């Protein structure tokens, strides 16, 4: 395979990834200590080409957040800890969310990417006032 064929193949892959993202805002690419706080405006669950131990396609979630400053950003799951937090907290459009990337930490047997998350459910679900929706 020559360089031109490799370039065309890479461009095709990039175009396919862009199409998969659709109209999502830029991806959040955090450094250790980075945090986001805002409101979930969109949730997109998707299947991966990769499978779990049972042979089922892995599921990932893209969360579009409107930040306090008004800009939007996409938080894409894919890291084990973040996947579990999203599954446990189940953020949905209208929910206020806080996400912090702690960085790579050493566990007992291997290192992993650590995150912290808190979700305040939208007013309709809890009957409380969501401060980010005012």
C-alpha positions in Angstrom: 0.0 0.0 0.0 1.5 3.4 -1.0 1.1 6.7 0.9 -1.7 7.9 -1.4 -3.8 4.8 -0.7 -3.2 5.2 3.0 -4.2 8.8 2.9 -7.4 8.0 1.1 -8.2 5.2 3.6 -7.5 7.6 6.5 -9.7 10.3 5.0 -12.5 7.8 4.5 -12.3 6.7 8.1 -12.3 10.4 9.3 -15.4 11.1 7.1 -17.2 8.1 8.6 -16.4 9.2 12.1 -17.6 12.7 11.3 -20.9 11.3 9.9 -21.3 9.2 13.0 -21.0 12.3 15.2 -23.7 14.0 13.1 -24.3 17.5 14.3 -22.7 17.1 17.7 -20.6 19.9 19.2 -16.9 19.5 19.7 -15.7 16.6 21.8 -14.5 17.3 25.3 -10.8 16.2 25.5 -10.0 16.7 29.2 -6.7 17.0 30.9 -6.4 15.8 34.5 -8.4 18.2 36.8 -10.6 19.5 33.9 -14.3 19.8 34.8 -17.6 20.6 33.1 -20.8 21.8 34.6 -24.0 22.4 32.6 -27.3 20.9 31.3 -27.7 17.9 29.1 -29.3 19.0 25.9 -29.0 15.8 23.9 -28.2 12.1 24.6 -27.2 9.7 21.8 -26.7 6.0 22.7 -24.7 4.1 20.1 -23.3 0.6 19.4 -19.6 0.1 18.9 -17.9 -2.2 16.5 -16.2 -3.7 19.5 -17.9 -6.4 21.6 -18.0 -7.3 25.3 -17.0 -10.6 26.8 -20.3 -12.2 25.7 -19.9 -11.1 22.1 -22.5 -8.3 22.3 -21.7 -4.9 20.8 -20.5 -2.5 23.4 -22.7 0.5 24.0 -21.5 4.1 24.3 -23.2 7.4 25.0 -22.6 10.9 23.7 -23.9 13.6 26.0 -24.2 17.1 24.6 -23.9 19.7 27.4 -24.8 23.4 27.4 -22.3 24.9 29.7 -22.9 27.9 32.0 -21.1 30.1 29.5 -23.6 29.1 26.8 -21.3 27.0 24.6 -22.0 23.3 23.9 -19.6 20.4 24.2 -20.0 16.6 23.7 -18.9 14.2 26.4 -18.3 10.8 24.8 -18.2 7.7 26.9 -15.7 5.0 26.2 -13.6 4.9 29.3 -14.8 2.2 31.7 -15.3 4.5 34.8 -17.1 7.1 32.7 -19.3 4.4 31.1 -20.3 3.1 34.6 -21.0 6.6 35.9 -23.2 7.4 33.0 -25.0 4.0 33.4 -25.5 4.6 37.2 -26.4 8.3 37.0 -28.4 8.0 33.8 -28.2 11.7 32.7 -31.0 12.7 30.4 -31.9 16.0 28.5 -32.8 18.7 31.0 -30.6 17.2 33.8 -27.9 19.3 35.4 -24.5 17.5 35.3 -21.0 18.0 36.7 -18.1 15.9 35.3 -14.5 16.0 36.4 -11.6 14.0 34.9 -9.2 13.0 37.6 -6.6 11.6 35.2 -5.0 8.2 35.0 -4.6 6.5 38.4 -3.0 3.3 39.5 -5.4 0.6 40.7 -4.5 -2.6 42.4 -3.7 -4.4 39.2 -3.7 -1.8 36.5 -4.1 1.9 35.8 -7.4 3.5 34.7 -8.9 6.8 33.8 -10.8 8.2 36.8 -13.8 10.5 36.6 -16.2 12.0 39.1 -19.9 12.8 38.2 -22.9 14.3 39.8 -26.3 14.6 38.2 -29.3 16.6 39.4 -32.5 15.3 37.7 -34.7 17.8 35.8 -37.5 19.6 37.5 -40.2 17.4 36.0 -38.7 14.3 37.5 -38.0 15.6 41.0 -40.3 18.5 41.5 -37.2 20.6 42.4 -35.8 23.7 40.6 -32.8 23.1 38.4 -30.6 26.2 38.7 -29.2 25.8 35.2 -32.6 25.8 33.4 -33.5 29.3 34.6 
